[in-house]
Amino acid sequence: MVTQHHHVVNGLLIDIDGVLYEGESAIPGAVDTLQFLTKKQIPFLLITNTTRKSRFGIQSKLQRMGFRASIEQIFSAPYAAVQWLREHRAQSLYLFVRGDVFREFSEFKSTHYRPEYIVIGDMGEDLTYERLNQAFRMVMGGARIIALQKNRFWKKEDGLAIDAGAIVAALEYATRRRAIVIGKPRKEFFRQAIKRLGLPPEKIAIVGDDLEADIQGGAKVGLFTIGVKTGKFREEDLQRAKVKPDLMVHSFSDLPKLFKF
């Protein structure tokens, strides 16, 4: 498929939260657009920094809204962290996450007592001083910090909300240790996703609402970038952004019109 910019795109990396849905509602036209891509046999991966759900949890949320995607088509920061921990032969860890994300990490020993790694996601309402201090003590005791993502904020049903990045920054500041960041905009995260799609980066477009994690991150690895004005997108962020999207569209549902097939 060719964009109106005459740029050839053969596959897509599609951010989920803020692109396919906001909170509990699908973005108008998004379900049909994903179906359209499937029908046209355009390979895509749904990529996400969300740390509140396992891929199975994400898949069932998508299904409830009418989206059809296989587990293989979902590529998440927690799943990428599992790959990283495997490669580094991790033995033990302790998870600071919520929801069913722990399901992704079942192969590792979970322990309170001197874990090798602590894995931090968006703890949301479970974030207490006590838990933060527990994480702090583990790091002071030698644990390395694995940050599933370092997003500053995200968009909830009732407005903007502080994200995992702020918790990670607090721990880094207190411990003087650097976290190992796994999710977008890390190049490694995109490289893993690109490898799974099996296409050269210049033939892949990323669609996202986050100018830092999606657009800037995608541009750094050579992807064609498409910004959407849904989710956390704010006009003033676009003015300020160091890296502007190659293409700006109103929402994900504009995709079919953009391409000649």
One Martini backbone bead per residue (centre of mass of N, CA, C, O) as a GRO file, in nm:
protein
  261
    1MET     BB    1   0.100   0.034   0.016
    2VAL     BB    2   0.021   0.385  -0.050
    3THR     BB    3   0.074   0.685   0.020
    4GLN     BB    4   0.019   1.013  -0.065
    5HIS     BB    5   0.349   1.035  -0.035
    6HIS     BB    6   0.468   0.777  -0.182
    7HIS     BB    7   0.482   0.577   0.058
    8VAL     BB    8   0.580   0.259   0.126
    9VAL     BB    9   0.352   0.029   0.291
   10ASN     BB   10   0.341  -0.313   0.446
   11GLY     BB   11   0.322  -0.226   0.758
   12LEU     BB   12   0.202  -0.226   1.113
   13LEU     BB   13   0.220  -0.019   1.402
   14ILE     BB   14  -0.017  -0.029   1.677
   15ASP     BB   15  -0.143   0.147   1.896
   16ILE     BB   16  -0.388   0.122   2.147
   17ASP     BB   17  -0.396   0.342   2.353
   18GLY     BB   18  -0.572   0.606   2.185
   19VAL     BB   19  -0.637   0.446   1.904
   20LEU     BB   20  -0.862   0.220   1.960
   21TYR     BB   21  -0.890   0.331   2.263
   22GLU     BB   22  -1.081   0.479   2.539
   23GLY     BB   23  -1.079   0.309   2.789
   24GLU     BB   24  -1.405   0.156   2.722
   25SER     BB   25  -1.385   0.288   2.423
   26ALA     BB   26  -1.412   0.282   2.107
   27ILE     BB   27  -1.304   0.421   1.833
   28PRO     BB   28  -1.447   0.546   1.581
   29GLY     BB   29  -1.388   0.296   1.326
   30ALA     BB   30  -1.162   0.096   1.436
   31VAL     BB   31  -1.279  -0.185   1.391
   32ASP     BB   32  -1.305  -0.165   1.080
   33THR     BB   33  -1.006  -0.102   1.020
   34LEU     BB   34  -0.886  -0.367   1.125
   35GLN     BB   35  -1.053  -0.545   0.937
   36PHE     BB   36  -0.946  -0.426   0.675
   37LEU     BB   37  -0.648  -0.513   0.717
   38THR     BB   38  -0.711  -0.814   0.726
   39LYS     BB   39  -0.845  -0.835   0.446
   40LYS     BB   40  -0.573  -0.706   0.304
   41GLN     BB   41  -0.323  -0.843   0.441
   42ILE     BB   42  -0.200  -0.651   0.662
   43PRO     BB   43   0.055  -0.639   0.857
   44PHE     BB   44   0.026  -0.645   1.224
   45LEU     BB   45   0.096  -0.470   1.534
   46LEU     BB   46   0.014  -0.449   1.869
   47ILE     BB   47   0.137  -0.181   2.061
   48THR     BB   48   0.240  -0.164   2.420
   49ASN     BB   49   0.277   0.000   2.753
   50THR     BB   50   0.098  -0.157   2.907
   51THR     BB   51   0.082  -0.273   3.277
   52ARG     BB   52  -0.225  -0.395   3.351
   53LYS     BB   53  -0.187  -0.619   3.120
   54SER     BB   54  -0.196  -0.885   2.958
   55ARG     BB   55  -0.232  -1.014   2.652
   56PHE     BB   56  -0.495  -1.156   2.737
   57GLY     BB   57  -0.635  -0.906   2.854
   58ILE     BB   58  -0.620  -0.737   2.597
   59GLN     BB   59  -0.771  -0.927   2.411
   60SER     BB   60  -1.043  -0.926   2.572
   61LYS     BB   61  -1.092  -0.626   2.550
   62LEU     BB   62  -1.098  -0.612   2.243
   63GLN     BB   63  -1.329  -0.818   2.202
   64ARG     BB   64  -1.552  -0.660   2.355
   65MET     BB   65  -1.525  -0.426   2.117
   66GLY     BB   66  -1.462  -0.606   1.830
   67PHE     BB   67  -1.176  -0.693   1.816
   68ARG     BB   68  -0.936  -0.866   1.602
   69ALA     BB   69  -0.678  -1.057   1.778
   70SER     BB   70  -0.396  -1.211   1.827
   71ILE     BB   71  -0.148  -1.279   2.039
   72GLU     BB   72   0.076  -1.241   1.813
   73GLN     BB   73  -0.036  -0.927   1.764
   74ILE     BB   74   0.077  -0.879   2.058
   75PHE     BB   75   0.297  -0.611   2.184
   76SER     BB   76   0.448  -0.585   2.499
   77ALA     BB   77   0.632  -0.473   2.758
   78PRO     BB   78   0.618  -0.726   2.939
   79TYR     BB   79   0.699  -0.925   2.714
   80ALA     BB   80   0.975  -0.790   2.656
   81ALA     BB   81   1.085  -0.837   2.944
   82VAL     BB   82   1.093  -1.141   2.932
   83GLN     BB   83   1.303  -1.158   2.710
   84TRP     BB   84   1.525  -1.008   2.864
   85LEU     BB   85   1.540  -1.197   3.115
   86ARG     BB   86   1.615  -1.448   2.960
   87GLU     BB   87   1.879  -1.341   2.829
   88HIS     BB   88   1.979  -1.270   3.146
   89ARG     BB   89   1.920  -1.509   3.336
   90ALA     BB   90   1.697  -1.484   3.533
   91GLN     BB   91   1.573  -1.578   3.855
   92SER     BB   92   1.478  -1.321   4.031
   93LEU     BB   93   1.172  -1.147   4.144
   94TYR     BB   94   0.976  -0.836   4.170
   95LEU     BB   95   0.641  -0.715   4.150
   96PHE     BB   96   0.518  -0.381   4.035
   97VAL     BB   97   0.194  -0.452   3.976
   98ARG     BB   98  -0.114  -0.491   3.798
   99GLY     BB   99  -0.329  -0.717   3.756
  100ASP     BB  100  -0.235  -0.982   3.506
  101VAL     BB  101   0.080  -0.953   3.445
  102PHE     BB  102   0.207  -1.192   3.605
  103ARG     BB  103   0.155  -1.411   3.384
  104GLU     BB  104   0.420  -1.346   3.214
  105PHE     BB  105   0.625  -1.428   3.486
  106SER     BB  106   0.604  -1.743   3.576
  107GLU     BB  107   0.915  -1.847   3.522
  108PHE     BB  108   0.979  -1.679   3.773
  109LYS     BB  109   1.103  -1.607   4.073
  110SER     BB  110   0.920  -1.492   4.351
  111THR     BB  111   1.062  -1.234   4.576
  112HIS     BB  112   1.136  -1.049   4.871
  113TYR     BB  113   1.424  -1.177   4.890
  114ARG     BB  114   1.662  -1.053   4.721
  115PRO     BB  115   1.614  -0.963   4.438
  116GLU     BB  116   1.749  -0.907   4.130
  117TYR     BB  117   1.464  -0.789   4.041
  118ILE     BB  118   1.259  -0.512   3.961
  119VAL     BB  119   0.921  -0.472   3.845
  120ILE     BB  120   0.784  -0.178   3.680
  121GLY     BB  121   0.472  -0.030   3.675
  122ASP     BB  122   0.153   0.068   3.674
  123MET     BB  123  -0.005   0.106   3.995
  124GLY     BB  124  -0.180   0.325   4.060
  125GLU     BB  125  -0.388   0.266   4.331
  126ASP     BB  126  -0.142   0.078   4.458
  127LEU     BB  127   0.014   0.333   4.536
  128THR     BB  128   0.229   0.339   4.805
  129TYR     BB  129   0.457   0.417   5.024
  130GLU     BB  130   0.523   0.128   5.109
  131ARG     BB  131   0.583   0.016   4.821
  132LEU     BB  132   0.800   0.218   4.745
  133ASN     BB  133   0.987   0.143   4.985
  134GLN     BB  134   1.023  -0.150   4.911
  135ALA     BB  135   1.162  -0.095   4.646
  136PHE     BB  136   1.393   0.075   4.759
  137ARG     BB  137   1.516  -0.151   4.941
  138MET     BB  138   1.579  -0.353   4.716
  139VAL     BB  139   1.778  -0.169   4.567
  140MET     BB  140   1.968  -0.122   4.812
  141GLY     BB  141   2.004  -0.453   4.812
  142GLY     BB  142   2.064  -0.495   4.466
  143ALA     BB  143   1.842  -0.439   4.286
  144ARG     BB  144   1.717  -0.414   3.970
  145ILE     BB  145   1.564  -0.189   3.746
  146ILE     BB  146   1.257  -0.260   3.579
  147ALA     BB  147   1.110  -0.072   3.326
  148LEU     BB  148   0.839  -0.108   3.130
  149GLN     BB  149   0.810   0.209   3.151
  150LYS     BB  150   0.827   0.598   3.098
  151ASN     BB  151   0.570   0.734   3.122
  152ARG     BB  152   0.411   1.019   3.230
  153PHE     BB  153   0.119   0.989   3.084
  154TRP     BB  154  -0.242   0.937   3.065
  155LYS     BB  155  -0.574   0.847   2.940
  156LYS     BB  156  -0.860   0.865   3.104
  157GLU     BB  157  -1.185   0.896   3.143
  158ASP     BB  158  -1.128   1.149   3.369
  159GLY     BB  159  -0.836   1.191   3.250
  160LEU     BB  160  -0.538   1.259   3.341
  161ALA     BB  161  -0.251   1.036   3.426
  162ILE     BB  162  -0.019   0.911   3.603
  163ASP     BB  163   0.272   0.732   3.538
  164ALA     BB  164   0.540   0.515   3.571
  165GLY     BB  165   0.775   0.722   3.527
  166ALA     BB  166   0.745   0.869   3.803
  167ILE     BB  167   0.822   0.627   3.981
  168VAL     BB  168   1.096   0.570   3.859
  169ALA     BB  169   1.219   0.848   3.913
  170ALA     BB  170   1.201   0.831   4.221
  171LEU     BB  171   1.387   0.582   4.251
  172GLU     BB  172   1.635   0.693   4.109
  173TYR     BB  173   1.676   0.931   4.296
  174ALA     BB  174   1.696   0.774   4.572
  175THR     BB  175   1.926   0.547   4.461
  176ARG     BB  176   2.115   0.625   4.213
  177ARG     BB  177   1.969   0.452   3.990
  178ARG     BB  178   1.926   0.291   3.688
  179ALA     BB  179   1.698   0.207   3.473
  180ILE     BB  180   1.557  -0.046   3.279
  181VAL     BB  181   1.415   0.019   2.974
  182ILE     BB  182   1.164  -0.136   2.762
  183GLY     BB  183   0.974   0.034   2.623
  184LYS     BB  184   0.857   0.280   2.489
  185PRO     BB  185   1.119   0.435   2.295
  186ARG     BB  186   1.283   0.191   2.274
  187LYS     BB  187   1.464   0.044   2.032
  188GLU     BB  188   1.438  -0.255   2.115
  189PHE     BB  189   1.134  -0.273   2.100
  190PHE     BB  190   1.110  -0.206   1.798
  191ARG     BB  191   1.298  -0.429   1.693
  192GLN     BB  192   1.129  -0.665   1.785
  193ALA     BB  193   0.875  -0.586   1.624
  194ILE     BB  194   1.005  -0.580   1.343
  195LYS     BB  195   1.098  -0.875   1.344
  196ARG     BB  196   0.807  -0.992   1.365
  197LEU     BB  197   0.712  -0.869   1.090
  198GLY     BB  198   0.946  -0.894   0.863
  199LEU     BB  199   1.035  -0.589   0.798
  200PRO     BB  200   1.144  -0.311   0.688
  201PRO     BB  201   1.122  -0.012   0.844
  202GLU     BB  202   1.049   0.164   0.578
  203LYS     BB  203   0.775  -0.038   0.549
  204ILE     BB  204   0.684   0.093   0.826
  205ALA     BB  205   0.412   0.196   1.027
  206ILE     BB  206   0.331   0.422   1.285
  207VAL     BB  207   0.056   0.438   1.521
  208GLY     BB  208   0.002   0.741   1.728
  209ASP     BB  209  -0.055   0.956   2.034
  210ASP     BB  210   0.258   0.957   2.112
  211LEU     BB  211   0.523   1.169   2.049
  212GLU     BB  212   0.738   1.013   2.208
  213ALA     BB  213   0.695   0.698   2.201
  214ASP     BB  214   0.600   0.671   1.895
  215ILE     BB  215   0.723   0.889   1.703
  216GLN     BB  216   1.012   0.926   1.803
  217GLY     BB  217   1.074   0.624   1.835
  218GLY     BB  218   1.010   0.543   1.536
  219ALA     BB  219   1.204   0.740   1.389
  220LYS     BB  220   1.476   0.624   1.511
  221VAL     BB  221   1.413   0.336   1.338
  222GLY     BB  222   1.273   0.426   1.047
  223LEU     BB  223   0.981   0.501   1.059
  224PHE     BB  224   0.672   0.565   0.963
  225THR     BB  225   0.472   0.844   1.080
  226ILE     BB  226   0.148   0.836   1.262
  227GLY     BB  227  -0.072   1.070   1.381
  228VAL     BB  228  -0.317   1.107   1.638
  229LYS     BB  229  -0.611   1.298   1.781
  230THR     BB  230  -0.613   1.098   2.014
  231GLY     BB  231  -0.615   1.062   2.334
  232LYS     BB  232  -0.323   1.237   2.445
  233PHE     BB  233  -0.350   1.442   2.242
  234ARG     BB  234  -0.182   1.769   2.196
  235GLU     BB  235  -0.131   2.050   2.027
  236GLU     BB  236   0.108   2.163   2.204
  237ASP     BB  237   0.290   1.913   2.162
  238LEU     BB  238   0.331   1.949   1.858
  239GLN     BB  239   0.473   2.223   1.869
  240ARG     BB  240   0.710   2.107   2.067
  241ALA     BB  241   0.805   1.887   1.895
  242LYS     BB  242   1.092   1.755   1.763
  243VAL     BB  243   0.910   1.526   1.632
  244LYS     BB  244   0.728   1.496   1.351
  245PRO     BB  245   0.497   1.368   1.181
  246ASP     BB  246   0.457   1.261   0.859
  247LEU     BB  247   0.155   1.213   0.963
  248MET     BB  248  -0.171   1.361   1.013
  249VAL     BB  249  -0.458   1.242   1.189
  250HIS     BB  250  -0.749   1.215   1.341
  251SER     BB  251  -0.782   0.891   1.301
  252PHE     BB  252  -0.769   0.553   1.253
  253SER     BB  253  -1.018   0.568   1.045
  254ASP     BB  254  -0.832   0.715   0.812
  255LEU     BB  255  -0.649   0.498   0.682
  256PRO     BB  256  -0.790   0.389   0.420
  257LYS     BB  257  -0.771   0.677   0.274
  258LEU     BB  258  -0.448   0.697   0.262
  259PHE     BB  259  -0.453   0.441   0.082
  260LYS     BB  260  -0.322   0.257  -0.181
  261PHE     BB  261  -0.411  -0.083  -0.310
   0.00000   0.00000   0.00000
